[in-house]
Amino acid sequence: MDKSAEKAVERVIAAMHDNLGEQLTIDDMARVAMFSKFHFSRIFQRVTGVSPGRFLSALRLEQAKELLTSTSFNVSDISLRVGYTSVGTFSSRFTRSVGLSPTTYRRMRGIAPQIQPETDLDPTKTTGVVRGTVTPADADRPGLTFIGLFHERIPEGRPVSCTVLDEPGGFLLDKVPPGSWYLLAHSVEESPEQAVEAVSLRGVGLAAGTVGPISIGHSTVIENADLALRPMRSLDPPVLLALLDVRKTALARAGRTLPERYPLAA
């Protein structure tokens, strides 16, 4: 990838972060990148894997996640701070993308007890299988790893199939419906100290990886769908799914238990 193109996209993403509460248009972004509007959109898609509008929307929801767990602002105030004029629209989009409503996300301190796949799939058509191996970003710090197949490049909403590993390694996704899917994985580094002190898990090391799109037909079996995790970069679309609770795994490895004042998400 052309480094100058990456630098231009990084400038635009920085401008997005600085203007999450404003109505930033494609024309505005193209001016920051110093490209024509049409060339900018193509470059941005090639560098990040998603359109500028989708990336901006994801950043807004990512910031909302941060504000919900780190401030006492009400949901209406947060929706305005991240660029939504309707709290109803904000709440519905947040719930669809993150998997929890804003109020539930705050109550759960940003932690999901589990991630459920889509439930309205036709069981007679969900016959595909995807196998592979996830390589950790840091072999010395394995973390709880989520792997799922999604409609888009951004990990949000319900996957069509998913699994959770105690640490990166071999995986199998079954009951996959026909279609074109993105294989997305993310892993959260955990330590007993983080588990006890960082109740909301804000600021923990997050690594991610993606492969795709992968085409699945009737009874298709995909072998060696391998992907390598790496620390999240500014050019990567945010992980919008609520993170899984890594504390129980971290403490079990250390032979410790969580103090009563820090209950696990239920």
N, C-alpha and C positions, 0 to 999 in steps of 0.2 A: 504494500500500500504506500502511495506517495506520501512522504512525511509532510509536505506542504499542505496536502488535503487534510491530513489528520490535525495539523495545527489549526487550520481554519475551522474545522468542526469543533475542536476544543474551545476556540474563542466563542463560538456560538453557544456551546453548552454552558460556558461560564456566564454568558449574557442571560441565558435562560434562568440559571440559579439566581442571578441578581434581580430578575424581573418576574418572579413567579406570580406575583399578585397583579401583574399588568397584562394587557392584551397584546402579546408579542406576535406579530404577523410574519408570514414567510418573507415578505419584502424586507422587514426589519432584520431578520436573521441573515438574509442574503447580503445585506449591506455590511453586517458585521464580518461575514466570511469574505467579503470583497469578491463575490462571484455574481453572475446573473442568477435570477431566481430559479430558472429551470436547471442550470448546471449545479447550483447549490443543492437542490433537492436530490439530484442523482448522487452527488458526492456524499451527502449526509447519509443516505440510505446505504450506500456501499460501505461506508466506514462503520456505521453503528448497527446495521441490519434492520433498522426501522425508519419510518418517515420522521421528519422534524416535528410534526404535530403530535405523533404518538409518543415521541421521546419527551416532549414538553409536558404532555399530559401525565406521563409516568413520573416525571420529576415532581410535579405538583402533588401527586398522591404520596410519593416518598416523603416529601416535606410534611405533609399532613400526618403521616405516621409518626414522624419525629416530634411534631408539636403535641400530638395526643399523649405521648408518653413522657414528655419533658416539661410541659407547661400546664397551667390550669385554665387556659383559654377554652371557652365553650365551643361546641361544634360549629355553630354559626360563625363565630369570629374566625375560626381556623379555615372554614370554607372560603371566606373573603380574602384571607391572607394568602391563600394559594390560588387565587384567580377565579373562583366560582362566584357567580352572582346569585345562584339559587342553592340554598342549603339542601333542598330535596334532591337536586341533581347531583350535588357533591356526595351526599350520603349513599345514593344508589350506585354511583360509579365506584366509590370507595369499597362498598360491600361486594360488588361484583368482582373487583380486581384483587382485593386483599383477602377475601374469604370470611371476613368478620365485619360487622357494622362498626362505625366509628366509636360508638359508646361501648360496645363489647370489646373492641380492640384496646381501648383505654383501660377498661376494667381488667382485662387479661394481661396488661402491661406489655402488649405487643407480641404475645406468645400464643401460638395456636396449639391446642392439645393434639391435633391431627389434621391432615389434609385429605379431603375426600375427593375421589374422582367423580366425573359426571355419572349420574344415576339413571338418566333417561335414554341410554343407548340401547339399541336393538340387540338382544343377546344372541340372535341367530347370525348377526353380522360381525360381532366382536370376536374374530377368530385369529387375528394377527398376533405375532410374538416378536419381541425385540430383545436381544441379548447383547451384553457388552461388558466392558470394564471401565470404571471411573478411577482415574489416577489422581491422588491428592496433590494439592498445591505444595504442601510441606509434609513429607513422609514422616517427620518427627512429631507432627501435631495433627493426627487424624481427627476428624470431626464428624458428628452426625450428618449424614448426607441424604438429601432428598433428590429423587430423580423422577421426572415426569415427561409425558408427551403433551404438547400444547398446540393450539391452533396457530399461535403467532410466536414471534421471536421474544416477546416479553413474557416472563413467567408470572402470569396473573390468572385469576379465576380458577375454575376446576380443570385439572388435566383430564385427558380421556383415559389415561392409565398412569399409575405411579407406584413407587415403592420408597421405603426409607431404610437405609443401611446404618448400622452403628458406626461405620467408618467407610471411606471409599474402598471399592473393590468390585467384584463381579455382581451383576444385577440381571434380573429378568423381568420384563414387562409383558403381561399376557392380556388376553381379552381386548386387544387393540382393534378398533373399527377401521374400515377402509378409509383412506384419505391421505392428505399430506400433512405431516406433523413435524414439529420441532422438538428434538430431544434436549431437554434443559435440566441441568443439575446445579444444586448449590450446597455448600457445606459450611457449617459454622464451627470455627475453632472454639473449643471450650477448655476451661481449666477449673479445678475446684475453687480457686480464688474468685474467678469471674462468676462462677455459679452462685457463690454465696453473696458477693457484694453487688454485682450488676443485675439487679432483679429484672429489669426490663430487657436485658441483653443488648442495650444500646452500646455501640462502639466495639462490639466483638468483631474478630476477623471473619470476613465473608469472602469465600472463593466461589467461583461459578464457571460453568462451561456449557457449550451448546454445540449441537450437530444438527444439520438439516438444511432444508426440509427433507424428511424421509417419506417415501411413498409406500403406503401399505395397501395391498389388495386383499382379496378373500384368502384366508389361510396363509398369508405371507409370513415367512420366518426370516427375520433379519439377524444375522450373526455378526459379531465383531463391531457393534455400534459403540466403539470406544470413544471416550472423550477425556480430556485432561482439564482438571480444575486449575484456575489461576486466580490470584487476588483480583478483586473487582477494580476496574479502571474507570476513569471519568467517561470514557467513550462507551462503556457498557450500559445498556438499558438497565434501570433499577430492577431489583427483585421486589415485586410488589406483594407477593404472598407473605402472609404473616409467618415469621420464623417459627420453626418447631422448638419445643423446649429441650435444650441441650443439658440442662442442669442435672437431671437425674442420671444421665449417662456419664457425665463428668465425675460426679461424686461417687457413683458406683465403681468406676475405675480406680478411684483413690481410696475406696473403702470407707467413705464418709457419708453422712446423711445431712440433709438440708435442715438448718435451724427452723423451729416452728414459726418464727416471725417472717420467714420467707417461704410461704406455701407454694407448691407446684401448681401450675395451671390445671384446672379440672375440666 
